[in-house]
Amino acid sequence: MAFRGLLVVRLLGALADGVMLPFVILWAHRVGGLSGAAAGALFLVQAVGEFTGGLAGGALADRIGHRRMLLLSTTGMALGYGSLFLVHHPVPALGLFLAAGLFESAFHPTIAALVGDLHADEDLPHAYGLTRVVASVGGVIGPILGAAAVTLSLSGVFAAAGVLLVGAALTVLVAVPSDRVIGPETTETDTGEDAKEAYGALARILRDRRLALLVLGGSLLSITFTWWQADGLVLLHPLHPLGTTAYAVLFAVDALAIVLFQIPVSRWTRRRDTGRLLFLGAALQGVGLAGFAAAGLGYPALVAAVLVTSFGMMISGPTTSTFITRHAPPGRSATYQAALSTTQDIGAAIGPTSGLALGRVGAPALVWISALPLGLLAGLATARATRPPSRPDPHTATAGSAHPS
């Protein structure tokens, strides 16, 4: 019941994102009072909110309880994004996007921590795989709902997103039990005297070599992935003229592949070596992105490149979340998941600019080819992270947070 509730919450969150994102720039130009490149500032302040609030949100979740933090973050997102329905001025628009980004920074790592709380170690790959599947379903259906909302009003996408997120908050209230019910043995850690020192200290996280390697490798993968996600239309055009519809279909192929194959892939990875899986996933993503350099061979080559990239992410995404859940000390799972989620913020901050800059300096094909060595480097870093340290790490010596068996 609790896990199904989390899947519903994740689905509603993905639907809300899908409803809004394709129409944010258009809304900013026509309604929000932000013209030209200034409209991109909405995404910038949202990313700033997510990055700055990420570790703090994870630490707070470990301190006050994962369910409480999920309820708080979902409610804050509902109010932040939903209130944009009433906004027609750039200053409140930027303020609300910043606030919503702060709340959203805790949403994803807290769900990941709750998934870990609810499952035994051997069930984690399947559980994280299911979470990715429902997120992909939301990513496909959300823009369709947004297009329907736009027929009534551009601001209607935020009203729709707010309603979906209110539904997510109500689902947390009804379906997700308290932390004491989920893991009674960890509640003392969440509220102990040393909570302020123990949770959320960036220096403490960085002293965990294995986590630092995962963040490094994940950041490289996130940066190169945004070359396709954000810059693909520009970087692919010299190699293969691509219309916006054909470009959007590539994302639909990626989402559909996840829906169809994520669970079988998760079952396949279940009993295999974590380090090898992380290297394989990163390497496949690098190979897939490098395959975009062959865009001149035609659209089928692009579809093949997307599928290889997608399979790499199907392997590395749930495997990384599973390893983090097993590696995090008791009572700090959300903090560690939040540290891992910063890789997405790093990718969003560096990826689009670096991809375009590399495309201007050299041939666009070289941008895609460079994704391969970066993917291999990411694979080596993440695989190295799975090796136990030669001496016990005092910060993670008690790793292996309790999961129901």
N, C-alpha and C positions, 0 to 999 in steps of 0.2 A: 504493500500500500504506500509506504513512505517513498520508495524508489520511483514508483509510478507517478506519485505526486511531483517528485523532482523532475522527471521527464516532461511532465506537463508544463512545469514552470520554465524549463529550458526551451521548450517548443514555443511557448507564448513570448518569451524574451526574443527568440530568433524571429518570430513573426513581426514583433514590434520593430526590430531593426530593419527587416525587409520592407515593411510598410513605409518607413521614413526615408531611408538612405538614398534611394534613387531620385528623390524629389527635393532633397534639402537645398541644393544649389538653386534650383528653380524657384523654390519658396523664398529663399534669401533675396533673390533679384526682384521678385514681383511683390512680395509682401513684407519681408523682414527689413527692408531698407538698406541692404548691403549690395552694392553693385560691383561688377568686375571681379578682380582677384580678391577683393575684401570678403566675398562670400566664402572663400576657402578658410577664412579665419574661424568659422564655426567649427570645422573639423579640427583645426589647430587647438582651439581652447578645449574642445572635448578631449583630445589626446593628452593635453597638459593635465587636465583633471584626472584622467585615468592613470597617467604615469605617476603623478605626485601622490595620488591617493591610494595607489595599489598596495604597497607594503603596509601602509598604515591601516587600510581596510582589512587586509588579511590578519594583521596583528590584533586588531580590535575584534574580529570574528572569533579568534582563539580565546580572547579574554572574556567577552560577554556571551559567547555561545554561537554556534554556527547557524542554528535556526533563527535566532533573534537578528543576526546580521543579515541573513538572507531576506527576512521580512523588512528590515530597515532599508536595505539597498533597493529592493524591488519597489517599495513604496516611494522612495526618493526618486527613482527613475520615472515612475508613473506621474508624480507631481511635476518633475522637471520637464520631461518631454511633453506631457499632456498640456501643461500651461502655455506652451508655445502656440497653441491654438488661438490664444487671445492676444498674442504679441504682434505688434506692427512697427517696432522700433529696434534698431541694431543693438543698443546698449542692453536692454533686458534680454534680447535674444542671445547675446554672447554670455551674459551672466547665467542664464538658464542652461545653456549647453555646457558651461563649465561645471555647474552644480550637478547636472545629470551625469557628466563624465566621472565626477568624484564618486557618486553612488555606484555607477556601473563598474568602477574599478574593483569593488568588493563583490559584485554579483557573480562573476564567473569563477574566481578562486573559491568562493564559499560553496558554490554548488559542487565543485570538484572535491572539496574537503568533505562535504556531506556524503557524496558517493563513496568515498573511502570509509567514512564512519559506518556505512550501512552494509558493507560487503567484506567477506573474507578475502584474503590475499589472492587465492586462486580464481576468484570471480571478478577481480578488478578489470582485467582487459576487456571482458565482455561488457561490463557495466559502462566503462568509459567509451567503448565502441557504440553502444546504444545511445549514449548522450550525444555523440557526434552525428548519429543518424537523424535524431529528431531535430538537431540544429540545422542540418542540411535541408530537411523537409520544410522547416520554417523559412529558410533562405530562398526556397523555390516559390512557396505560396505567398510569402509576405509581399513581394513586389506586385503580385496580381491583386491582392487586397488594396495595396496603396494606389494602384491605377484606378480601381473602383472608387476609392475615396476622393481622388483628384477630380473625378467627374462632378462631384458636388462642390468641392472647395479645395484649394491647395493646402490651406490650413487644416483641412479635414484629416490629413495623414497623421498629424500629431494627436488629434482627438482619438483616432483609431488606435494609435500606439498607446496612448494613455489608458484606454479601455482594456486593451490586451494586458498591459502591465498591472492594472488593478485586478484583473482576473488572476494573474500570476501571484499577486500578494494574497488574495483570498485562498488560492490553492495552498500556499505555504501555511496559512492559518489552519486550514481544514485537514490537510493530508500529511504534513511533516511534523512528527512528534518532537517533543523537547529534547535537548541534548542529554538530559539525565536518563531518558528512556533509551536513546540510541546508544550511549556509551557511558553508563554511570561511573565507571572506573576512572574517567578522565575529567570529571567535573571539577575536582579540587584543583587540578593544574590550571584550569581555565580562569580561576578566580583567586589564585594564591597571592601571597604577600609580594612575591618577586615578579609579578606579572609585568610591571612597567619595565623592568630591566630585561626580562626574558623574551618578551615578544616585540617583534617589529624593529629591533635595532639593526640598522643596515650593516654596520660593521660586523656584527655577530653573524649575519647571513653570509657576508662576503668571506668570512673566515672558514666557511664550509667549502672546501675545495671541490667536492663533488657537485654541489649545487652551483658553484660558480662556473664549472665546466658546462653544465647543462644550460645555464643562461647564455654562455658564450655561443655554444653550438646552436641553440634555439634562435638566438638573435641573427646569426648568419643565415639560417634557413628562412626566417621571417623577412629579412631584408631582400633576399633574392626572390622570394615569392611575390613580394609587392611589385617587383619589376613587371611581372605579368598582371597582377591584380590591378595596379594603378597606372602603369605606363605602357601596358601591352599594346594598346591601340596605336600609340605613337611609334613605339619601337618596332612593331611588326609591319607597319605600313610600307617601309622601303623594301621589305622582303616579299610581302604578299599583301596587296591592297585589300583591306578588311573593312567592311561596313560595320556599323554599330550593332546591327542585328546579328550578324555572323559572329561578332566578338562576344555578344551576350550569350549566344548558344554555347560557346566554349565553357562558360561558367555553369550553364545548365547541365552540360555533360559531366562536369566535375561533381556537381551536387547529386546527380542521378547515380553516378558511379559509387559515391559514398553510401547512398541509400541501399543500393543493390548488393554491394560487396563488403561493406565495413564489418558486418557481423561474421561472415565466413573468414575474412582476414584476421579478425580478433580471435576466432577459434583456432586458427592456424598458429598464431603467435603465442598462444596461451602457455605452452610448455617448452618454449624455445629460449635460448640464452638472450638475456636482455641486452647485453652489449652488442652482440651481433645484429640483433633486430634494429637497434638504434642506428648502427652504421649502415645497415641495408636501407632503412627508410630514408636517411639523409642522402645516401648515394643515389637512390632512385629519384628523389626530388631533383637532385643536381642533373642527372641524366635527362629527365623529362624537360626541365627548363632549357638545357642545352639543345634539346631537340627542336626548340623554336627557331634555332638558326637554320633549320631545313625547311622553313616556311615556304620557300620558293618552289618546293616540290608539289605544293597544293594544299588545300584545306584538310584532306585526310591526314597529312603529316602533323598538322596542328592538333587534330583530335587525338592522334596517337601520343603526342607529347603531353597533352593534358591528362590522359589516362595514366601514363607512367608517373607523372607528378602526383596525381591523386592517390595512386597506390602507395607511393612513398609516404605521403602524409597519413594514409590509413594505418601504416605500420608504426610510424614514429610518434604520432599524436597520442593514442591511448597508451602506448608503451612508456612514454615519458611521464604521463600523468600517474600511471601505475607505479613506476619506480619512485617518483616523488612521494606518493602516499606511503609506500613501504619505508622510505628513507627518513621521512620527517620524524623527529622525536615526538613522543606523546604530547598532545596539547598544542602542537605547533603546525598542524597540517595545513590550515588556511594560510598561515604566514608563508610557508614554503610554496604552496600553490600560487600565492600572490607574487612571490619572487619569480616564479616561472612565467607567470602571465605578463611580466614586464617585457618579455621578448617580443610580444606582439606590438607593444607600444614603441619599442626600439625600432622594429621593422617599419611601423607607420611613420616614424619621425625621420628615419634615414633613407629608407628604401626608395620612395618616389623620386626624391631629389637626386640620389646617387645614380639611379637608373637613367634618368634623363641626361645627367652630366656625362656619364660614360658613353651614352649614345651620341652626344655632340663631339666628344673627343675622338672616338673611333667609329668603326663600322658597327651598326646595330647588331650584326651577327656575333661580334666579339662580346657584346654584353651578355648574350645568352650563353655563349660558350664558357664565359668566366664563371657562370653559375655552377659548372661541374666541379672545378677545384675547390670552390667555396663550400659546395655540398659535401665533398669528401673531407674537407677540413672540419666541417660541422660534425660529420659522422665520427671522425676520430676523437673529437672533443667529448661528444656525448657518450661514446663507447668507453672512453677512459674514465668517465664519471662513475660508471658502474663497478669499477674495480675497487674493492675495499682498500682503505688506507693501510699502509704498513704498520702504523700505530693507531690505536683507537682514538677517534676524534672525541674530545670531551664534550663537544656540543651535540654530537649525534650518537654517542655511545649507547644511548637508550633507544635508538631508532627502532622503528617497527611498531607504530602506534597500533593500539588494540583494535581489531576488527571483529565483528561477530563471526562466529564459526558455525 
